[in-house]
């Protein structure tokens, strides 16, 4: 799962979760920001691209390293 969280003053106000597939807001301001970002297809496709580039590219390496450490 790919998660991209945004914080201000140690308070999480919005988050993208690949399992949900969109941004979710946790504060009043975060809900407004999440709604705006969810309406912009480029933001959502950018997050999906980050998941592809970061998570799916490295998962086999991480998985193999975990198996050899136990």
Helices and strands as residue ranges (DSSP letters): E 3-8, E 11-17, E 22-25, H 28-38, H 41-50, I 51-56, H 57-69
